Amino acid sequence: MNIHKIKNWYNRNNIHVKAWAFFIIYEVFITGLIFGIWSTFGNHVFHYALNISLFYLHAYGIQKILNSNLRFNIWLIIPFVLLELVAYLALAYPIDYLIAKTIGTGFKTALVFNKVYVLRALWRALYFIGFSTGYVFLLNSIQERRRVQKLERQNLVNTIEKQALENDLVQSQNNFLRSQINPHFLFNTLNFIYNDARKKAPLAADAIMNLSEMMRYALKRPEASELVPLSEEVEQIEHLINLHKLRTANTINFNLEIEGDLFGIRFPPLILLTLVENMFKHGNIAHSTQPSIVHINYDKTSLSITTINMINEVKKKELESHHVGLENIDKRLNNFFKDKYSFKFYKDDINRYFTEIKVEIDNPLAGLN
């Protein structure tokens, strides 16, 4: 039980123990090497016990004075220090005397209580009082910094919560306003901006056109329970790729590959678009040697959709949420195709991420059933 208590005490105070051990070893060896004086072990034990006690006594007293509610508490430090010096001197000489008479000090000169001894003892006491005062102010500074950091974190949390509420309000307002906007007016305006920008800024005009087409598709998009022409989903993928190419000055390495005629093939909306958006969000689409690929193949009996991209190491922690989105895609595919589909996602040895959808086709003109 006593050993357990000692271990707990050491775990709580190991920094203090190591600091004092380093200080004592340093001071003893420096004094010995410079002055050629090596005191006895017992002399060191008693003197450092006295000095370390003064250190913590002063720290405790200063902390109490600073934390008191007295109006002039700072001026109490002066009489407190004077009292400490008197007490130190009153203890130091009797201890030195007993050591000299019993175990010896190791010094060649005799112990004499004179002006030199008093000044040396007072200097030693002020030396440790100064260290102790710095220790107290360092602790107070750390505590104050932690208090400020805690307040800053709380303010940040409050700000985020407030911003979230404001965003929800703005979103609600935007949803309401969006429901009031005439889509024809919106697209006519975008068309005007496109025609005006086409001569002056062709790249911006292309971005406007791609964005306009995606917005038009989003507004007329059917319910999630309905099927849409797969060719329309492919068009949205092309618009999305074009927008990213314009945004990144064509630095992305992204290929859209289609084999077979997709005419008449109907597919659940947003699945393909979600897969491609995930590639841009979680993948390294600017890899120089490993392009990101969307491959769609229709061979009259089955449809396969494969995506390949390098994993973005910076966003690797987000892959968990990415898997949740893929699981939702799997549920939607199951709702439409039951046992006539397969969906897999995995990564290979060179850090590429794959998704694979395969669907059996009964009657393409009627959709995938």
N, C-alpha and C positions, 0 to 999 in steps of 0.2 A: 504493500500500500504506500509506504514511504517512497520507494523507488518510483512508483507511478506518479506521485505528487511532484517528485523532483523532475521527472521527464516533462510533465505538463508545465511546470514553472520554466524549464529551459526552453520549451517550444514557444512560450509566450515572450521570453526575454533573450532569445539567442543572439539577437543583433547587439544588445547591450553587452553580453558576455564576450562576444567576439571583438567588439570595439575596445573594451577595456583591456582585454588580453593583448591586442595589437599595440595599444598605447603604452602599456606597462613594459612590454618587451622592447619596444622602440626606445622609450625613455631610459631604461636601465642600460641598454647597450650603448646609446649615444653618450650618456654621462660617463660610463666606464671608459669608452674609447677616447673621449676628449680630455677628461681630467685624470684618467688612469686610476679612478677610485671605484672599487667594487665592494659594495656593502654586503652585509649578511642577508640570508634569505628571510630570517625572522624580522630584521629591521624593515625590509621591503613590505612584508605582510602587514605589519602594524601601521606603517605610514600610509600605504595605499588604502587600507581599510578606513583610516581616518579621513583621507582626502576624498575617497569615493562617497563616504557618508556625508561629508560637507557638500559635495556636488548635488546629491539627491535631496538633502535637507534644504539647500538653497532653492532648488527647482520647485520643491513643494511649497515653500514659503512664498516665493515670488508669484507662483500660480494663484495661491490663495489671495494675495494682496491685489493682483490684477483683476481677479474675478469678484472681489468684494464690492459692495455698493457704497463704500465710503467716498465722500466727495473728493478728498485729496489723497486717494489711495496711492498714487504714484510717489508721493513724498514719504510714504512709510517705508519705502525700500531703503533709504539712507540709514535710519536707525536700525533697521533689520540687519543690514550688512555690517554695521559697527558691532552689533551684538554678536553676530557670527564670528567676527575677527577676535573679539575678546574671548569667546568660548573656545575657539580653535587654539589660541595661544595658551589658554588655561589647561587644555588637554594635551597639547603637543609636547610641552616641556616634561610633564610627569611621565608621559609615554617614553620619550627619549631617555629620560633618567633611568627608568626601569629596564629598558633595553640595554643601556650601557652597563648597568650593574649585573645583569643576568646573562644575556646571550651575546652581548657585544654588538657594536655598530659597524665595525670594519673600517672605521676612519682612524687616522693616526692622531688627529688633534683631539684634545679632551673636550668634553661637553661643558660649556660655560654659558650661563644665562646672562647675556650682555646685549648691547645694542645691535651687534651684528647678528646674533641669534634671533632677536625679536624681528629685525627687518627681513631676514631670510624666511622666517616662519610666516610673517604677514604677506610677503610676496607670494609664497607658496599658496596661501589661502586665497588671495586675490586671483591667482592664476586659475584655480579650480572654480571660484565664484564666477569669473568671466566666462569660462566654458559652460557652466551651468546656466547662466543668463542667456547665452546664445542658443543653448539647447531648448530652453523654454520658449523663446521667440520663434525658433524653427518649428516647434510643435504647434504653436498658436497659428503660425503662417500656414502650415499644412492643413490644420483643422479648418481655418478660414477658407482656404482654397477648396477644400472638399465641400464646405457649406455652400460656397458660391456655385460650384459645379452642380451640386444637387438642386439649387434654385434654378440654375440655367436649364438643367434637364427638365425640371418641372415646368418651367416657362415654355420650353420647346414642345413638351407634350401638350400643354394647354394651347399653344399656337397651332400645332398640327390638328388637334381636335376642333379648334375654332375654324381653321382653314377647311377641314373636311366638311363641317356643317355649312360653311359658306359655299363650298363647291357643290354640295348637294342642292343647296338653294339655287345656285346658278344653273345647275344641270336641270332642275325642275323648271326654272324659268325658260331655259333654252328649249327644253322639250315642248313647253307650251307655245313659245314663239315659233318654233319650227313647224308646229302643227298649223300655225296661222299663215305661214309663208306659202304663196302660190308657187308650186314647182316650176310652172312654165315661165314665170317671171325670173326665177333663179337661173334657169338654164339659158334663157334669152340673154340675161346679163352676162353670164359666163361666155356665151358665144360672142357677144360684143367685145368682151375683154380679149378673147382669143384672137379675133380678127384684127383688133387694134395692136396686139402685141406680136403678131406673126411677122410683121415687117421689121419691127424694132428689136425684138428679143425672141428669136425662134425657139430657144430652149425653154424659156418661160411659157411660151405659147403651147408647146408640146405638153408641158406639165399640167397646164390648165385643161387641156383637152382630155388627157388621161384621167385627171381628177373628176372632170365633169362626167365622163362615161361611168366611172365607178359610183359616183353619187346618183346618177340616173338609174343604174342597176339596183343600188341599195333601196331607192324609193319604191321601185316597182317589184322588189323581191317578194316572192311568195312566202307563205308560212313554212315553218320548218318541217311540217308534216307532208309537204308536197314535193314532187320531183321537178327538176328544171332541166333544160337542154344542157348537156355537158359542155357543148361548144361555147355557151354563154359564160360558164364558169371559167373556161380556158381564156376567154377574152379578158376577163377581170384579172387573171393571173398575168397576162401580157401587160395590161395597164399598170399593175403593181410593180412588175419588173422594170418597166420603163420609168416609172416615177423614181425608183431607187437608183437607176442608172443616172437620171438627171440630177438627183440629189447628191450623188457621190462622184460626179464628173466621170461616169462610166468606169469606175474602178472595181466594180463587182465582177466576180467570175461566176456567172449564173447561166445555165442552159435549160431551155424548155424544149423537150423532144417529144414528138407525137408520131406514132405509127398507126396507120389504119384510118379509115373514114369514120369520124365521130357523128356523122349526120344521123339524127333520130335517136341517139343514145341519151337517155334521161338519167339524172343522178341527183342524190340529195343535195340541196344547196349548202354552201359555205364549208363543206368538208374539205374540198380541194383548196379553197382559199385559206382556210385555217392552217392546213399543213404548210403552205407556202409562207404565210405570215410567221409561223413558228420557225421556219428556216431563217428568215431575216432576223427574228428576235433572238434566237438561241444559237445560231450557227455562225461560223466564220465564212462569210460569203465573198470575202476578198482574198481567199487563199490563192497563191500564185500557181500552184501545181495541182491542186485538188478542187475542181469546179463543183459548185452546187448544181444538182441536176434534178429536174422534174421530168420523169419519163412516163408517158401515157401510151399504152399499147392496146389496140382493139383488133382481135383476129376473127371476128364473126361468131365465136363461141364464148369468149370470155374477155373481160376488161381488166387490165392490170394498171395500177398507178403506183409508181415507186419514186420516193424522194431520197436524195443522198446529199449530205452536207458535212463538212468538218465541224466538230464541236468547238464553240467559242469558249476557251478556258476562262476568260474573264467572267462569263455569265454561267459557268458550270453549275453554281449553286441553285440556279433557277430551273434546273432540269426536273426537279421534283414536281413543281407546278406544271411543267411541260407534260409530264406523264399523266397528270390529272386531266389535262385537255385531250390527250390521246385516248384515255379511257372513255371519255365522253363521246369521242368520235366512234369508238368501238360500239358503244351502246346504240348510237344512231344507226350505224350500219346494220346492227342486229335487228333493229325495229323494221328496217326496210327489206332486208334480204334473208333474214332467218339463217338457215343452214347453207345458203348458196354463196357465202363469202368467207374470206379469211383476211385477218388484219394482224400484222406483226410490226414491232418496232424494236430496234436493237442497235448496238454500236459494235464496230469491228476493232481489230488490233491496231489500226493506225488512227484511231479516234474519229472515224467517220460514223455518222448517225444515219440509220436507214428506217424508212417506213414503207411497208408493202401492203397494198390492198389488191385483192383478186376477187372478182365477182363473175359468177356464171350467168350467161345471158340466154333467156328463153326466146323472147320476142323483142328485139331492139326498138322497133317502131312503136311498140306499146310501152316502152320503158323497161327498166330493170325490175323484175317482179320476184 
